């Protein structure tokens, strides 16, 4: 059950997500952590889902998370990989909550062609 709150300041409804969920995703954070480790057999999904989840982590999530560690994308990605490799299980919800709270979580990744 996801709790909903109405903000008294802006009158919008906000949802409180539990730590094990990621915004707008159907898989739990622990599944994404296993996908990031690259071991296909640790994850209970088919090959297409695994590739889609891995693509999201590498192409979309990594640049967002790297921005937390450095304004330079290449330095940020190196620091992100080091931080993740040193982190115990549960590293993903920590990064996601920080991204959301700092207003850096992107929900739409459409590229304009104009």
Secondary structure, DSSP 8 states (H G I E B T S, - for coil): --EEEE-TTT--EEEE--TTB-TT-SSBHHHHHHHHHT-GGGS-S-HHHHHHHHHIIIIIIHHHHHTTT-SSHHHHHHHHHHHHHHS-TTHHHHHHHHHHHTT---S-------
